[in-house]
Amino acid sequence: MFTFETADQKEVRRFRIAQFNGRPATVRSDGSTVTGHVRAVQEVEESVPPRWTITIVPTPPREAMVTPRPASPRVRRFR
């Protein structure tokens, strides 16, 4: 699991929407990119300005699908 803190309210809203809809979210932190499903968005109570702790369960990267080219063209002539 990947956990980080943020004080950006727009970012927190984006993660809450992704969590509610069950969609993956992407985070860029320290030059690395993590994509996965949001597990938790929790507010840190004793902080001024407000901060949130976000937990993401990373998903493995997809392998690029290679589609073989057909041997003959798929163009059909009109008669």
N, C-alpha and C positions, 0 to 999 in steps of 0.2 A: 504494500500500500504506500501511496505517496501522500504526505501531509505537508501543508504549507499554510502560512498566515498571510492575510491581506487586509488592507484598510480601504480598498476601492469598492464602493457600494455598487457600481455598475457591474464589476466583475462578480461580486457575490450574487447579484440578481441573475446574471447569466448562468452561474453554476446551480442556483436553486431551480431555475426553469429546466435546465438539462436533467437535474435529478428527478424532478416531477414528471417529465416526459419520458424518462428512461433512455435518453440519448447520450452518446459519449461527448465528453468535453475535452478540450485541448488546453494545456498550460505550458507556457514557455518560462523557464526559470533557470538562471545562470547558464544560458547557452544550450540547455537541453530541453527537449520537447516531450511531454508526457500526455498521452491520450488514453482516456478510460472513462468508466462510469463513476459518477459522483456518489459516494457512499454517505457522507455527512457534511453538513454546513452548520457549524456551531459558533455562536458569538462568545467572545472572551469578555466576561462580565466586568472585570476591574480595569478596563482600559479606556483611556481618553487620548485620542479620538477612538471611536469604536473599531475593533478588529474582529476578524472572523478566522476560524480554523477550518480548512477545507480538506477533506480526505477523499482521494481518488484511487480506485482500483484500476491499475493499468491493464490495458489489453495488448496482446502481442501484435506487432505490426503485420499487416497483410502481405502475403507474397504476391508479386506482380504476376498476373495471369498472362501467359503467352498463348495467343490464339494462332493456330497454324493457318496459313493462307490457303485458300482452295486452289486446286490444280487448274481448274478452268474458270473463266470469268462467269459471273452470275448475270450478265447482261443478256436479255432476250430481245429479239427483234420483233417489231410489230409487223403483221402481215396485212 
